[in-house]
Amino acid sequence: MALQVTPYTLPLAVCGVAFVAVSVRLARRTDDRSSATFLAVPLLAATAVWTLGYAAELSATTRATQLLFARVQYVGNAFTPLLWFGYVLAYVGHADAVDRRWWAALAVPPVAVVALAVTYPATDLLWTSVETVRTRDFAVLVTDHGVLFYAFIAYVYSLVAATTVLLARRVRNARGLYRRQALALLAGSLAPALAGIVYVAGASPVPGLNLPALAFVVTGFVVLWSAQQSGLFTVEPVAWETAVGQLDDPVFVVDTEHRVVAANDAGRSFTDVTVGQPAADALGDVFDEPYWSRPGDHEFGAHKDGATRVYDLSVTPVERRGTHLGNVLVMRDVTERYRREERLSEFASVVSHDLRNPLNVARGHLELGRETGDDDHFAETDEALERMERIIEDLLTLAREGESEPDGEERSLAATARTAWTVADSLDADARLEIGDDRTLVADETALLRLLENLFRNSAEHGSVEDRDEPVTVTVGATDDGFFVADDGPGIPAEERDTVFDRGYTTSEDGTGFGLAIVSAVAEAHDWSVAASESDSGGARFDVTVE
């Protein structure tokens, strides 16, 4: 058999061999049996048959040999559009959009075209005539097409139009690696589609030259580049735009090679993640352990926006046809729930312990009062009940702090302090108030009153000692970055200054242990901070930083 050399033979052959190699590699993979990969194997194989068959046709010089390879090509090019349509549907997540009956109907035209090519010249519905024509440099097979050929072309371009729309939408909606993948697929599909229009219109610069087959050289280059650079055939998208893409909770998808293959907007906002990035690099700073490889529910703390937040993490395996493909990670901020649970636990502790003591005292004195008729026992009962009432009020205040955002309005520190002092002034304590420099605070009035009332109460109660001859002086004033409350009482030991804000901490027999905890809670709700130190006179000083 005589052979000829054309400038198109080698590129076609190289492209066909590359398609075969990628197809074999995908077929031998055992870690991915997704719909897209499942269809990519026959799609690449069919394209390889088309390009290699045309390379062989161009290498032949006789009509019989060229016709043989033309028939071989149709085994590939007749099914390529349908396989391409199926692959794109699976790629964008719509693999189930077409049921089996429709797939069977869509397969009829390719089967019919192959049958007509194989049986030619028994029928001229596909080809009306076939002849070898010698150009200036080489011989080509020129075919005149029958009516069913043009009907098949209409079928082909209907599928091409559908896949083009699907890929264009993917390009518009996808980001990062997925957008690059979709762009590559779109460019690779448009090259043979446009070449086919020129070929069918008879506008080919070389009569009889199969331009769509030649255009697959471009497609092969684009596909192989995308497979190398963008993980095509290995990192496939999840069609979740309507499922999780708009969730406020961060969502990540990690494949079996521990790469982040998807992240919704909330996930990308939470951490600087790039699709295709190793999970250890993308999420290692967020999680204190490699939770992405541990299905189940986890709870962890993460530093976010200058504060430690508590998150629930649900890691769910993704499986398809019995093969594990990766894990979906869904994060949920449960900080407020965690704090509520803490407050509930504290409430339960107080109810079971702190309230039980005055309750026992009240019961004991009430029983003695009934037995003896001594009014002193009823007075003790009344004091115990008052203590219980204060504990309950403080608990309710703590429980309510943080439940809603404080209303921020401008308040005068001096005016609010004078109002708050009326509470401390009503105590059985010898104390007086001094007001220094005033400043304007943006705060919730009720919450700010609580904060000052509890600071004043703390100074008045702890500053009034039996051997003191003069009233405790409580001073409030502005600082460069906030305000302070100080007294000239005995002060707070240095080793206790970090613990006085703990809930339930008190050194007073009459204290509830929640006053300074309320101060801390109000400050936190306003994004302020509060610290205890020593005043100039050696007493206690509390600095509230608001800037």
C-alpha positions in Angstrom: 0.0 0.0 0.0 1.4 3.3 -1.1 1.7 6.0 1.6 1.9 9.8 1.4 3.1 12.5 3.8 0.9 15.4 4.6 1.4 18.4 7.0 -1.7 17.2 9.0 -0.8 13.6 9.6 1.6 14.0 12.5 -0.4 16.5 14.6 -3.5 14.3 14.2 -1.5 11.1 15.2 0.0 12.8 18.2 -3.3 14.2 19.3 -5.0 10.8 18.9 -2.3 9.0 20.9 -2.6 11.6 23.6 -6.4 11.0 23.8 -5.8 7.2 24.0 -3.2 7.7 26.8 -5.5 9.9 28.9 -8.4 7.6 28.3 -6.4 4.5 29.5 -5.2 6.4 32.5 -8.7 7.4 33.6 -10.0 3.9 32.9 -7.4 2.4 35.2 -8.2 4.8 38.1 -10.0 3.1 41.0 -10.4 6.1 43.3 -12.9 8.0 41.1 -16.0 6.5 39.5 -17.9 9.7 39.1 -20.3 10.1 36.2 -18.1 12.7 34.5 -15.0 10.5 34.7 -17.1 7.4 33.6 -18.1 9.3 30.4 -14.7 10.9 29.8 -13.2 7.5 29.0 -15.4 6.6 26.0 -15.5 10.2 24.9 -11.7 10.4 24.7 -11.5 7.0 23.1 -14.1 8.0 20.4 -12.2 11.2 19.7 -9.0 9.2 19.4 -10.6 6.8 16.9 -11.7 9.9 14.9 -8.3 11.7 14.8 -6.2 8.5 14.3 -8.6 7.3 11.6 -8.3 10.5 9.8 -4.5 10.5 10.2 -4.5 7.0 8.6 -6.9 8.2 5.8 -4.6 11.1 4.9 -1.6 8.7 4.8 -3.3 6.4 2.3 -3.3 7.1 -1.5 -5.9 4.7 -2.8 -9.6 5.2 -2.8 -10.4 1.8 -1.2 -7.9 2.3 1.7 -9.1 5.9 2.3 -12.7 4.7 2.3 -11.9 2.0 4.8 -10.4 4.5 7.3 -13.3 7.0 6.6 -15.7 4.2 7.8 -13.5 3.7 10.9 -13.6 7.4 11.7 -17.4 7.3 11.7 -17.3 4.9 14.6 -15.7 7.7 16.6 -17.1 10.9 15.2 -20.7 9.7 15.1 -20.7 9.1 18.9 -18.5 12.0 20.0 -21.2 14.6 20.1 -23.5 12.4 22.2 -20.7 11.4 24.6 -19.7 15.1 24.8 -23.2 16.0 25.7 -23.3 13.4 28.4 -20.0 14.4 29.8 -20.9 18.1 30.1 -24.2 17.2 31.8 -22.3 15.2 34.4 -19.6 17.8 34.7 -22.1 20.6 35.6 -24.0 18.2 37.9 -27.0 17.4 35.8 -26.2 13.7 35.0 -29.7 12.7 36.0 -31.4 15.3 33.9 -32.0 12.9 31.0 -33.5 9.5 31.7 -32.6 6.2 30.0 -35.4 6.3 27.4 -34.1 9.7 26.1 -30.6 8.5 26.1 -31.7 5.5 24.0 -33.5 7.8 21.6 -30.4 10.1 21.3 -28.2 7.1 20.5 -30.3 6.2 17.4 -28.8 8.8 15.0 -25.2 7.8 15.7 -25.9 4.1 15.3 -27.8 4.8 12.1 -24.9 6.9 10.7 -22.3 4.3 11.5 -24.5 1.6 9.8 -24.9 3.8 6.7 -21.1 4.4 6.5 -20.3 0.7 6.9 -22.9 -0.4 4.2 -22.0 2.3 1.6 -22.5 2.1 -1.4 -25.5 -0.1 -0.8 -27.3 3.2 0.1 -26.5 6.8 -0.7 -28.4 8.4 2.2 -25.1 9.3 3.9 -22.7 9.6 0.9 -23.9 10.0 -2.6 -20.5 9.6 -4.0 -16.9 9.0 -2.9 -13.7 9.7 -4.9 -10.0 10.3 -4.4 -8.9 13.7 -5.7 -5.3 14.7 -6.1 -4.4 18.2 -5.0 -1.0 19.8 -5.8 0.6 18.1 -2.8 -1.4 15.0 -1.9 -4.5 12.9 -2.5 -7.7 13.4 -0.4 -10.9 11.6 -0.3 -13.8 13.8 -1.3 -17.4 12.8 -0.4 -20.7 14.2 -1.6 -23.2 14.0 1.2 -26.8 12.7 1.2 -29.9 13.9 3.0 -29.3 12.0 6.2 -25.9 13.5 6.6 -27.4 17.0 6.9 -30.1 15.7 9.2 -27.3 14.2 11.4 -25.5 17.6 11.3 -28.6 19.3 12.7 -28.7 16.7 15.5 -25.0 17.3 16.2 -25.3 21.0 16.4 -28.4 20.8 18.7 -26.2 18.9 21.2 -23.4 21.3 20.7 -25.7 24.3 21.3 -27.0 22.7 24.5 -23.5 22.0 25.9 -22.3 25.4 24.9 -25.0 27.0 27.0 -24.3 24.8 30.0 -20.5 25.5 29.8 -21.2 29.2 29.3 -23.3 29.2 32.5 -20.5 27.4 34.3 -18.0 30.0 33.2 -20.2 32.8 34.5 -21.0 31.2 37.9 -17.7 29.3 38.6 -14.6 30.8 40.2 -10.9 30.0 40.3 -10.0 26.5 39.1 -13.5 25.6 38.1 -13.8 28.6 35.8 -10.5 27.7 34.2 -11.7 24.2 33.6 -15.0 25.4 32.1 -13.2 27.9 29.9 -10.9 25.2 28.6 -13.8 22.8 27.9 -15.7 25.6 26.1 -12.8 26.6 24.0 -12.0 23.0 23.2 -15.5 22.3 22.0 -16.0 25.5 20.0 -12.9 24.8 17.8 -14.3 21.7 16.0 -17.8 23.1 16.1 -16.7 26.2 14.2 -14.6 24.1 11.9 -17.5 21.9 11.1 -19.6 24.9 10.0 -16.9 25.8 7.5 -16.6 22.2 6.3 -20.3 21.7 5.8 -20.6 25.0 4.0 -18.0 23.8 1.5 -15.6 26.8 2.4 -12.6 24.6 3.2 -9.4 26.0 1.7 -8.5 22.5 0.6 -11.4 20.6 -1.0 -12.2 17.4 0.9 -10.1 18.3 3.9 -11.9 17.3 7.2 -11.6 20.5 9.2 -13.5 19.3 12.3 -11.0 16.4 12.7 -8.1 18.8 12.3 -9.7 21.2 14.9 -9.4 18.4 17.5 -5.7 19.1 17.5 -6.5 22.4 19.1 -9.0 20.6 21.4 -6.4 18.0 22.4 -3.9 20.7 23.4 -6.5 22.6 25.4 -7.8 19.5 27.2 -4.4 18.2 28.0 -3.3 21.6 29.3 -6.4 21.9 31.5 -5.8 18.3 32.8 -2.3 19.3 33.8 -2.9 22.8 35.1 -6.5 22.8 36.4 -7.1 19.2 37.4 -9.6 18.4 34.7 -10.8 14.8 35.0 -9.4 14.7 38.6 -10.9 17.7 40.3 -14.5 17.9 39.3 -17.0 20.5 40.5 -20.0 19.9 42.7 -23.2 21.3 41.3 -24.2 23.0 44.5 -25.0 26.6 43.5 -28.6 26.2 44.7 -27.8 23.7 47.4 -25.0 25.1 49.6 -23.4 27.9 47.5 -25.5 30.6 49.2 -25.3 29.2 52.7 -24.1 31.6 55.4 -22.2 28.7 57.0 -18.7 27.9 55.6 -18.7 24.7 53.5 -15.7 22.9 52.0 -15.3 19.8 49.9 -12.1 17.8 50.3 -11.3 14.9 48.0 -9.5 11.6 48.8 -6.1 13.3 48.1 -6.9 15.8 50.8 -7.3 18.7 48.4 -10.0 21.4 48.8 -12.0 20.9 45.6 -14.9 23.3 46.5 -15.7 26.1 48.8 -18.8 28.3 49.0 -18.7 32.1 49.4 -18.9 31.9 53.2 -16.0 29.4 53.2 -13.8 31.7 51.1 -14.7 34.6 53.3 -13.8 32.7 56.4 -10.3 31.6 55.2 -8.2 32.4 52.2 -8.8 29.1 50.4 -8.0 28.3 46.8 -9.7 25.4 45.1 -7.2 22.7 44.4 -5.1 23.7 47.4 -4.0 21.0 49.9 -6.4 21.0 52.9 -3.4 21.2 55.3 -2.4 24.5 53.7 -6.0 25.9 53.3 -7.5 24.8 56.5 -4.6 24.0 58.8 -4.7 27.4 60.4 -8.4 27.1 61.0 -8.7 23.6 62.5 -6.5 22.5 65.4 -6.6 18.9 63.9 -7.0 17.5 60.4 -10.8 17.1 60.8 -11.2 17.0 57.0 -10.1 13.3 57.1 -12.3 12.4 60.1 -16.0 11.9 59.3 -18.3 12.8 62.2 -19.1 15.8 64.4 -16.4 18.0 66.0 -16.3 21.1 68.1 -13.3 23.4 68.1 -12.3 27.0 68.8 -10.9 29.3 66.1 -9.6 32.9 66.3 -11.7 35.1 64.2 -12.0 38.9 64.0 -9.9 39.3 67.1 -11.9 36.9 69.2 -12.1 33.2 69.8 -15.2 31.7 68.4 -16.6 28.2 68.9 -17.6 26.1 65.9 -19.4 22.9 65.3 -18.0 21.0 62.3 -19.9 18.3 60.5 -17.7 16.0 58.3 -19.8 13.9 56.0 -18.4 11.3 53.5 -19.3 11.6 49.9 -19.7 8.3 48.1 -20.8 7.4 44.6 -21.4 3.8 43.4 -19.8 2.5 46.5 -16.6 4.5 46.0 -15.4 7.1 48.6 -14.8 10.4 46.8 -14.1 12.7 49.7 -15.7 14.6 52.6 -18.0 17.6 52.8 -17.2 19.9 55.7 -19.9 22.2 57.1 -19.0 24.7 59.8 -21.4 26.5 62.1 -20.7 29.2 64.5 -22.1 28.1 67.9 -20.4 30.7 70.1 -23.6 32.2 71.3 -25.1 28.8 72.0 -22.0 27.8 73.8 -22.2 30.9 76.0 -25.9 30.3 76.7 -25.0 26.8 77.8 -22.3 28.2 80.0 -24.8 30.6 81.6 -27.3 27.8 82.0 -24.6 25.7 83.7 -23.8 28.5 86.0 -27.4 29.1 86.7 -27.8 25.4 87.6 -24.7 25.6 89.8 -26.0 28.7 91.6 -29.5 27.2 92.0 -28.0 24.0 93.4 -25.4 25.6 95.7 -25.5 29.4 96.2 -29.3 29.6 96.6 -29.4 26.5 98.7 -27.4 28.1 101.5 -29.6 31.1 102.1 -32.7 28.9 101.6 -31.5 26.6 104.4 -30.8 29.6 106.6 -34.3 31.0 106.0 -35.9 27.7 106.7 -33.9 27.2 109.9 -34.6 30.6 111.3 -38.3 30.4 110.2 -38.7 27.1 112.1 -36.9 28.6 115.2 -39.0 31.7 115.0 -42.2 29.7 115.0 -41.0 27.6 118.0 -39.6 30.6 120.0 -41.6 33.6 118.7 -38.2 35.5 118.7 -38.4 38.3 116.0 -34.7 38.1 115.5 -35.2 34.8 113.7 -37.7 36.4 111.3 -35.2 39.2 110.7 -32.6 36.6 109.7 -35.1 34.9 107.5 -35.8 38.2 105.8 -32.1 38.9 105.2 -31.7 35.4 103.7 -34.6 36.0 101.3 -33.1 39.4 100.3 -29.8 37.7 99.5 -31.7 35.1 97.4 -33.5 37.9 95.6 -30.2 39.7 94.8 -28.7 36.4 93.5 -31.7 35.8 91.2 -31.6 39.4 89.9 -27.9 39.2 89.1 -28.3 35.8 87.4 -31.1 37.3 85.3 -28.9 40.2 84.4 -26.1 37.9 83.3 -28.4 35.7 81.4 -29.8 38.7 79.4 -26.5 40.2 78.6 -25.4 39.2 75.1 -28.8 38.0 74.0 -29.2 41.0 71.7 -27.0 43.8 70.3 -26.9 46.8 72.7 -28.5 50.0 71.4 -25.7 52.4 70.8 -26.5 56.0 71.5 -24.4 58.9 72.8 -24.4 59.0 76.6 -22.7 61.4 79.1 -20.4 59.5 81.4 -20.9 62.1 84.2 -24.7 62.1 83.9 -25.0 58.3 83.8 -22.7 58.0 86.8 -24.8 60.3 88.9 -27.9 58.2 88.1 -26.1 55.0 88.8 -24.8 56.3 92.2 -28.3 56.4 93.6 -28.2 52.6 93.8 -24.9 52.5 95.6 -25.9 55.4 97.8 -28.9 53.4 99.0 -26.7 50.7 100.4 -25.8 50.4 104.0 -22.3 51.7 103.3 -20.5 55.0 104.0 -19.3 56.2 100.6 -19.3 59.3 98.4 -18.9 60.0 94.7 -16.5 62.2 92.9 -16.7 62.8 89.2 -13.7 63.8 87.1 -13.5 64.6 83.4 -16.6 63.9 81.4 -16.8 62.2 78.0 -19.4 61.0 75.6 -19.9 57.2 75.3 -21.8 55.3 72.6 -23.6 52.7 74.7 -26.9 51.2 75.7 -28.1 53.3 78.6 -29.5 50.5 80.7 -26.4 48.4 80.2 -24.1 51.3 81.0 -26.1 51.9 84.2 -25.6 48.3 85.2 -21.9 48.4 84.7 -21.5 51.6 86.8 -23.9 50.4 89.5 -22.0 47.2 90.0 -18.6 49.0 90.1 -20.0 51.5 92.6 -21.6 48.7 94.6 -18.3 46.8 94.6 -16.3 49.9 95.8 -18.9 50.8 98.5 -19.2 47.3 99.9 -15.6 46.3 99.9 -14.2 49.7 100.7 -16.2 50.2 103.9 -14.3 48.5 106.6 -15.0 48.6 110.4 -11.8 50.5 111.4 -12.3 53.2 108.8 -13.2 56.6 110.1 -14.2 58.4 106.9 -16.4 57.5 103.9 -15.0 55.6 100.9 -14.4 58.0 98.0 -15.4 56.5 94.7 -14.1 58.5 91.7 -15.2 58.1 88.1 -13.7 60.0 85.1 -12.6 59.9 81.5 -9.3 58.5 80.2 -7.7 58.8 76.8 -9.2 55.6 75.6 -12.2 55.1 77.9 -13.1 55.8 81.5 -12.2 54.5 85.0 -13.8 53.9 88.4 -11.5 54.0 91.4 -11.8 54.1 95.2 -9.5 54.6 98.2 -10.5 51.4 99.9 -8.2 48.4 100.8 -7.9 47.5 97.1 -7.6 44.1 95.3 -4.5 41.9 95.9 -2.4 41.6 92.7 -2.8 37.9 92.5 -6.6 38.2 92.5 -7.0 40.9 89.9 -7.4 38.4 87.0 -10.0 36.4 88.8 -12.3 39.0 90.2 -14.4 39.0 87.0 -15.1 35.3 87.2 -18.7 34.5 87.8 -19.4 33.5 91.4 -16.1 34.9 92.7 -16.6 37.0 95.9 -14.7 37.7 99.2 -17.8 39.2 100.9 -20.3 37.2 103.0 -23.1 39.2 101.5 -21.9 39.4 97.9 -23.4 37.3 95.2 -20.1 36.9 93.2 -21.8 38.2 90.0 -21.3 41.9 90.2 -18.0 42.2 88.4 -19.0 39.4 86.1 -21.9 41.6 85.0 -19.4 44.4 84.4 -17.3 42.2 82.2 -20.4 40.9 80.3 -21.6 44.5 79.6 -18.2 45.5 78.4 -17.9 42.5 76.1 -21.3 43.2 74.6 -20.1 46.7 73.7 -16.8 45.3 72.4 -15.0 47.0 75.3 -12.5 45.6 77.7 -12.2 46.0 81.4 -9.2 45.5 83.7 -8.6 45.7 87.5 -5.5 47.5 88.9 -4.5 49.6 91.9 -5.7 53.3 92.3 -3.4 56.1 93.2 -4.6 55.9 96.8 -3.9 52.2 97.0 -7.5 51.1 96.5 -9.2 49.3 93.6 -9.3 50.8 90.1 -11.2 49.5 87.1 -10.3 50.8 83.6 -12.8 50.3 80.8 -11.3 50.7 77.3 -13.8 51.7 74.7 -11.4 52.6 71.7 
